[in-house]
Amino acid sequence: METGLVPSCPLTRVRLREAKLKARDRLVFGVPVKRFPFAPGGELVCFVPGQVFGFVRWRGDGYGTQTWRLVVCQAADTGTEMTKIPGVEPAAALLLHAFGKTRVVRALTMIDGLKNQHELPDIAPEYWRHLHLCIEQNIEPDAYDATGFKALRLAQELRSGL
């Protein structure tokens, strides 16, 4: 995945593809502002800048699963540093990336737990990064505390204003 500045583009687009035994992409959470049919069995979903969403990409062949990844990202904002992610155009801020069956299943389990207590798109981007690190290190994450992350964001804004 490459990083760089995002060209001027109002919406972040995600290609979700479905082809029997070859590809299955699905949105895990996030509410697209627009949906378009894309090729047979696929769709293009669009998000406004700043919107957080998650999706799963599965690829397989006659021998079974070849790749399985879960991505949580924030839609691109013009002129900000973003990451090129397969299936996402032009780019997005990568918050969580789980690759491989074990990590994807663990990430989906964590997301299901969060879904019972919070609105997933409202969770602070910093917490998604925390979950990413916990999945990579195979450790249990801290519980999500919305007030703590609001205070952290306020402190960062105050510090940057000095």
C-alpha positions in Angstrom: 0.0 0.0 0.0 1.3 3.4 -0.9 0.9 6.7 0.9 0.7 10.2 -0.4 -1.5 13.3 -0.8 -5.0 12.6 -2.2 -6.0 14.5 -5.3 -9.1 16.7 -5.3 -12.1 14.3 -5.1 -15.3 14.8 -3.3 -16.1 11.1 -2.4 -14.1 8.1 -1.4 -15.3 5.1 -3.5 -15.1 1.4 -2.5 -15.6 -1.4 -5.0 -17.4 -4.4 -3.5 -17.2 -7.4 -5.7 -18.8 -10.8 -5.5 -18.0 -13.7 -7.8 -18.8 -17.3 -6.8 -15.7 -19.0 -5.3 -13.4 -16.2 -6.4 -14.3 -12.9 -4.6 -16.6 -11.8 -1.8 -16.3 -8.2 -0.5 -18.8 -6.8 2.0 -19.3 -3.7 4.0 -19.0 -4.5 7.7 -20.2 -1.1 8.9 -20.6 2.4 7.6 -23.5 4.1 5.7 -22.6 5.0 2.2 -24.0 8.3 0.8 -24.4 6.7 -2.7 -24.5 3.2 -4.1 -24.1 2.2 -7.7 -24.3 -1.2 -9.4 -20.8 -2.3 -10.6 -20.3 -5.2 -13.0 -22.3 -8.4 -12.5 -22.6 -9.0 -8.8 -20.7 -6.0 -7.6 -21.4 -2.5 -6.3 -19.6 0.8 -5.8 -20.3 2.6 -2.5 -19.3 6.2 -1.8 -18.4 7.9 1.5 -18.0 11.6 2.3 -14.7 12.8 3.8 -14.2 12.0 7.4 -16.7 9.1 7.4 -15.4 5.9 9.0 -16.3 2.5 7.5 -15.1 -1.1 7.5 -15.2 -3.8 4.8 -14.0 -7.3 4.3 -12.2 -8.5 1.1 -12.1 -12.3 0.5 -10.3 -13.9 -2.5 -10.2 -17.6 -3.3 -9.8 -20.2 -6.0 -10.4 -23.9 -6.5 -8.1 -24.6 -3.6 -10.0 -22.4 -1.1 -9.2 -19.1 0.6 -6.2 -17.3 -0.8 -6.5 -13.9 0.9 -8.8 -12.6 3.6 -8.5 -9.0 4.9 -10.5 -6.6 7.0 -10.0 -2.9 6.7 -11.3 -0.1 8.8 -10.6 3.3 7.3 -11.6 7.0 7.2 -12.8 8.5 3.9 -10.2 10.8 2.2 -10.2 14.5 2.8 -8.6 16.6 0.0 -4.9 17.4 0.6 -4.4 15.1 3.6 -2.0 12.2 3.9 -3.8 8.9 3.0 -3.0 5.3 2.1 -3.8 3.6 -1.2 -5.9 0.6 -0.3 -6.9 -2.1 -2.8 -10.5 -1.5 -3.8 -10.6 2.1 -2.4 -10.3 5.1 -4.6 -8.7 7.5 -4.5 -7.4 6.6 -1.0 -8.3 6.6 2.7 -6.8 6.9 6.2 -6.0 3.3 7.2 -7.1 2.8 10.8 -7.1 -1.0 11.2 -5.9 -3.7 8.8 -6.2 -7.4 9.6 -4.8 -9.9 7.1 -5.3 -13.6 7.3 -8.0 -15.8 8.7 -6.9 -15.7 12.4 -6.5 -12.0 12.5 -9.7 -11.2 10.5 -11.8 -13.5 12.7 -10.3 -11.9 15.8 -11.0 -8.4 14.4 -14.6 -9.3 13.5 -15.1 -10.7 17.0 -13.9 -7.4 18.5 -16.1 -5.4 16.2 -19.1 -7.5 17.1 -18.4 -6.7 20.8 -18.1 -3.0 20.1 -21.3 -3.1 18.0 -23.3 -4.1 21.0 -22.3 -1.0 23.0 -21.5 1.7 20.5 -22.3 3.1 17.0 -19.2 1.9 15.1 -18.8 4.9 12.8 -18.7 7.1 15.9 -15.7 5.3 17.5 -12.6 7.5 17.6 -10.0 6.8 14.9 -7.3 6.5 17.6 -9.2 3.5 19.1 -9.3 1.7 15.8 -5.5 2.1 15.6 -5.3 0.8 19.2 -7.3 -2.3 18.1 -5.0 -2.8 15.1 -1.9 -2.8 17.3 -3.6 -5.3 19.8 -4.5 -7.6 16.9 -0.9 -7.5 15.6 0.6 -8.1 19.0 -2.1 -10.7 20.0 -3.0 -8.9 23.2 -6.4 -7.9 24.6 -7.5 -4.3 23.9 -8.5 -1.8 26.4 -12.2 -1.1 26.6 -13.5 1.8 24.5 -14.1 5.0 26.5 -15.8 7.7 24.4 -15.2 10.4 27.0 -11.5 9.6 27.3 -11.0 9.9 23.5 -13.0 13.1 23.3 -10.7 14.6 26.0 -7.7 13.3 24.1 -8.9 15.0 20.9 -9.6 18.3 22.8 -6.1 18.2 24.3 -4.6 17.7 20.9 -6.6 20.6 19.5 -5.6 22.9 22.3 -1.9 21.9 22.0 -1.9 22.5 18.2 -3.5 26.0 18.8 -0.5 27.1 21.0 
